[in-house]
Amino acid sequence: MNHASELHIEKTYSSCGMDTFLINGLSVAEMNKILDPNLTGGEQRDVLAEILDKHTNDYRNGNLGSCWRQGYGIYSIRHFGGHLIVDVGNSCD
């Protein structure tokens, strides 16, 4: 598989049941695709997972998007400057 550019992913906050990550390195087109207002929240989460799986990152090896989406749960996606802020569960349900 030909991976896109590497993303910088940093855990910025952790609370009971939830971790917050800052994702840097997505293209404008990728962020627009993820945050498309015509998509439901679930569809946005699916798109984020798919795009994360296409990139390498400096946080975790493997398919991070699938791990978050299918295991821990992606609870919110927000845009901040040129970054995404994503809330992810910190345990598998």
JOMO-V407518 format. One record per helix or strand of 2 or more residues. SS is the DSSP state (H for helix, E for strand). FROM is the first residue (numbers start at 1). TO is the last residue. Records with the same first field share a line. If there is no record, write none. Layout:
SS: FROM-TO + FROM-TO
//
This chain:
E: 4-15 + 18-24 + 55-57 + 74-80 + 83-89
H: 28-34 + 41-54 + 64-72
//
